[in-house]
Amino acid sequence: MILDLYFDNTPAINIKRGRPIPAQFASYDETNYACDPVRNGLGYESGWTSYHCQLINAHTPAVMDNFWFGTPPEQCVHDAITRRFLMDRVNAIMSRP
C-alpha cells in the first residue's frame, strides 16, 4: 500500500515537529534510503512539517512534489524508495506463471 507522504497532514510517520529529522527515511529490502528534509526550490511551502525520502535526482521533482513551479509533469519521477517498491511489484506480477 502506498500512502501519500507528500500530503502534509497529521497523524503521519514523517513529521519533523518536535524532533530532529532522521538521516534515514526508511529501510526497504536491506537498502537504506536517506531523508530529504528540505526539497529546496521544488515548491514545498515554508511551513511544511513533514520530511521525505531522497530524490533520485536532486533537481527533478518527484511525481508527488509540487512541480507546477516550472517542471512539466512528464519530466517528474518517483522518489528513490517509491520507485523501488513499484518496480518490485511490477516485476513480481510479470514473473507470475
C-alpha positions in Angstrom: 0.0 0.0 0.0 1.3 3.5 -0.9 0.1 6.4 1.2 0.7 10.0 0.0 3.5 11.1 2.3 3.7 14.3 0.3 0.4 15.5 1.8 1.4 17.5 4.8 -1.1 16.2 7.4 -1.2 14.6 10.8 -1.0 12.0 12.1 1.9 10.9 9.9 5.1 9.0 10.4 7.2 11.6 8.7 6.5 14.7 10.9 9.6 16.7 11.9 7.9 18.8 14.5 9.4 18.4 18.0 12.2 16.1 16.9 15.3 16.1 14.7 14.9 14.8 11.2 16.5 11.4 11.0 19.3 10.8 8.5 17.5 7.6 7.3 14.0 7.9 5.9 13.4 4.1 5.7 14.9 0.7 5.0 13.4 -1.4 2.3 14.8 -4.9 1.3 18.0 -4.2 3.2 18.6 -0.9 1.4 18.7 2.3 3.4 17.1 5.4 2.0 18.1 8.8 3.2 15.8 11.7 4.2 15.4 14.7 2.0 14.0 17.2 4.6 14.2 20.4 2.5 13.3 19.9 -1.1 14.8 23.4 -1.8 13.4 25.0 -4.9 10.8 22.3 -5.6 7.8 24.0 -4.3 7.3 23.0 -0.7 5.8 25.7 1.4 7.9 27.1 4.2 5.5 25.9 6.9 5.5 22.2 6.0 6.1 19.9 8.9 7.0 16.7 7.1 10.1 15.3 5.6 10.5 12.9 2.7 12.7 10.3 1.1 15.7 11.3 -1.1 15.1 12.2 -4.6 16.6 10.2 -7.4 17.8 13.5 -8.9 18.1 16.5 -6.6 17.0 18.8 -9.4 14.0 16.7 -10.6 10.8 16.8 -8.6 9.1 13.5 -7.5 5.8 12.8 -9.1 4.0 13.9 -5.9 6.1 17.0 -5.5 4.6 20.4 -6.4 6.0 20.6 -9.9 3.7 23.4 -11.0 6.5 25.9 -10.4 8.3 25.1 -13.6 8.8 21.4 -14.2 6.5 19.8 -16.7 4.7 16.8 -15.1 6.0 14.3 -17.7 9.6 15.1 -16.5 8.9 14.1 -12.9 9.9 10.8 -11.4 9.2 8.9 -8.2 11.5 9.3 -5.2 14.0 6.5 -4.6 12.0 4.3 -2.3 8.7 4.6 -4.1 10.4 3.7 -7.5 12.0 0.6 -5.9 8.7 -0.5 -4.3 6.7 0.0 -7.5 9.3 -1.8 -9.7 9.4 -4.7 -7.3 5.6 -5.0 -7.5 5.7 -4.9 -11.4 8.5 -7.5 -11.5 6.5 -9.8 -9.2 3.4 -9.5 -11.3 5.3 -10.1 -14.6 7.1 -13.2 -13.2 3.8 -14.9 -12.3 3.1 -18.0 -14.5 
